[in-house]
Amino acid sequence: MKIRIMGTSEECAVAQAFYSELGNEPGVKFCTVSNPYPNRGSVNQYRVYVEIEYKDGETPLMRALQSP
């Protein structure tokens, strides 16, 4: 799963910390989190890229959507 997060530098720092910690969960195969990049044309908006792969190949969101 690839995620692009956009927000202020503070919001991106919180997202980086959250997803970095998520990488330590037992069901996560790997999780990479980029450094913040400034958005083009903005002085206070940044973006962070996250890539997550779960061990069973199925994300928790997909399991939740498929359950009755």
N, C-alpha and C positions, 0 to 999 in steps of 0.2 A: 504494500500500500504506500502510495506517495502522497504527501500532504504539503501544501503550501500555506504558510501562516503569514498574515499581514497585520501589522499594528505598530504602535509606538515602540520605542526601544525598550521600555519597561515591560510592555506586554510580551514582546518577543523574548525577553530574558526569562519571564515566567514560563512561557511555552517551552523554551529550551530546557529549563530545569525539569519540567513535568515529563517531557518525552525522554530525556536522558534517564530519568528514574524509571520510566516505563520499560526501558531496555533491560532492567534487572529483574523483571517479572519472569516467573518460571515458564510461561507459555510463549514467551517472545524469543524467536531465534536470533534476530539481531535488530538493532534500532540505531540509525545514524541521524544526527542532528547537525545541520550546517551552522556556521556563524551567521549573524544577521547581515543582510545586504540592504543598502538604502534603496528605496523605490525611486524609479526615475521620475523626475518632475515633482518630487516632494521633499520637504526639508525635515519632516518629523515622522515619516512612515517608513517602515522597514519590512523585510520579509525573511522568513526562515524556512528551510526545506527539511522535511522529515521523511525518512524511508523506514518502514517497519515490515518485518516478515515474521509471521507467527509460525511456531513449530508444526502445528497441524495443517497449515496452509489455509485455515479458515479464520477470518477475523471475528472477534466477539460480536460486532454489529451484525454480521451475516447470520450468526447463530441465533441472535435475538430476533431477527426478522423472520427466520424460518420456523421458530418455535410456535406452537399453537396458542 
